Amino acid sequence: MRLLLNYLAATLSGKTGLALMLGAMLTPVLALVEKYLFKDWNFLGSLGMLILVDTVFGVQHHWQAHSISSRAFSRLFKKAFIYLGLLVLTHQLTGYQVNGEVNGVFSAWFDKFMYAAMMAREAVSILEHIAALEPRLVPKVLLKRLALISDGDLSALATPPAPTPGLDAPPSSPSNAQ
């Protein structure tokens, strides 16, 4: 491997050579990460976007409340560390093998449950920050429903929300009133 890297370094110069050398060195590392730690990069991008949006709204909320602090930013790293652990746990439980075959005990439901719980938790946090900035923009029924999912009640996804008195009633029209 070292000989190959030395050959590439000698024959290829500049940014192209550096990119090829980095690619050659990082490919086996990425393969190990995807096998043992995590491989659902699309989900990670979605979760990262919600964390970013939550952070932006959180900073805005605390800025307006004059309660911004560096301590709150440290919680962002704690959240990322915890989510990393949850993602690795999910990957391992849904993909571990026994006698060369993936054991399907967790693969049918665990990843969907964990991913939904993480996304719902971030959605609740974003909506709480938005509600703190402008309370009229966020329906309380939406916050309650997402909080149920965040707490692990995925049955909240299967049933439609109960009608809210005054909000879900059809508007009265002159032809209906007699």
N, C-alpha and C positions, 0 to 999 in steps of 0.2 A: 504494500500500500504506500509505504514511504517512497519507494522508487517511482511509483506512478505519479505521486504528487510532485516529486523533484523534476520528473520529466515534463509534466504539465507546466510547472513554474518556469522551466528553462525554455520551452518552446512557445508558450503563450505569454504574451506580456500585456500589461495594462489591465483595464477593468474586466475584459472578457476572460482572461486567465484567472483573475481573482474570483470571478463569479463561478467559473467551472470548478476551481479548487474548493470553494465553499460548498457548492452543490455536492461534490463528491464526498466531502467530509460530513455534511449534514444529512444526507440521504439515509444512512444506516441509523442515525439517531432518531430521525422522524419515524422510521419503520418501527423502532422499539417503542417510541411514544405511542404510536397508533395501536400497537399490539397489546401493551400492558397498561397504558394510562388513559388515553382518550382518543377517539377518532371522529366524532361527529362535529366537524368544523362548522357546518351550517348552523347548528344549534348554538355553538359557541359565539358565532357572529351575532345571532339574534339576541342572546342573553347579554352580550357585551354592549349592544346598542341600547337595550333597556337600562342597563347599569349607567351608561353615559347620560341618557335622558333623565334618569332619576337623579343623578348627581347634579346636572344643570338646574333642574327644578328645585332641588334641595338647597343649592347655593343661593338661588334667587329668593326662595322662601326665607331662609335664615338671614340673608342680606336685608330684606325688607323688615324683618323682625328685629334687626340689630343684635342677632344672637350668633353670628358666624364665628367659628373658632377652628383652630388647626386640629383640635381633638376630633372633630367631626370627620375631617379628611382621613384621619388614621382609621376610622371605622370602614372607609372604603377599601383599604387594604385588608382589613380583617374579613370583610364580606367576600372579597375576591379569593382569599385563602380558604374560607369555608366552602364557597362554591366549587373551588378546585377540588377539594376533598370529596364533596358530594358527586361531582362529575366522575372522578376516578372510581369511587365506590359503585356508582351506577354502571360504569363501563365493565368493571370486574364482575359484578353480580349478573349482568346480562350476557357476558361472553366467556365465562370460565368453562374449561373443558374437563371432562372426566373420561378417561380412556380414549382421548383423541376426538371426542364429540362434545359439542356445546351442550351443556345441561340447560334445558329450556324452562326450568322452574321459575326463574325470574324474567326471562326474556319476553314473555307475552305481555307483561304489565308494568314491571318496575321502572323501566326507563321512561315510559309515558307518564307515569305517576310523578316521578322525580322532576322531569322536565316541566310538566304542567305546574307543579308546586313552585319551582323556582321562578318561572315566568309570571305566575299569579302573584307571588310575593313582590316582585319588581313592579308589576302593574298596580298593585295596591299602594305601594310606596309613591309611585308617580302620581296617582290620583289623589292621594292624601296631600301631597305638596301642591298640586293644582287647586285642590279644594281650600287649602290654607291661603293661597293667593287670591282665588276668586270662588267663594263657596257655591255660587249659583250655577257654575259650569258642570259640576259633578253630581249626578243623581246618587242619592244615598243608597238606593237599592243596588246599584252597580258596585259600590264599595263593599256592601254586605256580602254580595254574591262572590266577588273575588276573594274576600277574606275567608269565606268558607272553603274555597278551592285551595287557598294558601295554607289553610289549617289541615288540609288533607281530605276534605269531603268532596270527592270527585263526582258524587251524585248530583252536585249543584250544576254540573255541566249538562246533565241529561234532562233536567226539567226546566221549563220556561219559568221566568220569574213571575211571582204573583202580581196581579194588576195593582197599580198604585192608584188609590182613590183620587179622582180629580184629574189625574194625568192621562190615564188610559181610556177614559170615557169619551165616546165620540162627541164632537161639538154639537150643541143643539142648533138646529136651523129653524127658521120660521115655519117650514112645511111640517116639521116634526112636532111642533108645539101646537096643540089644539085644545 
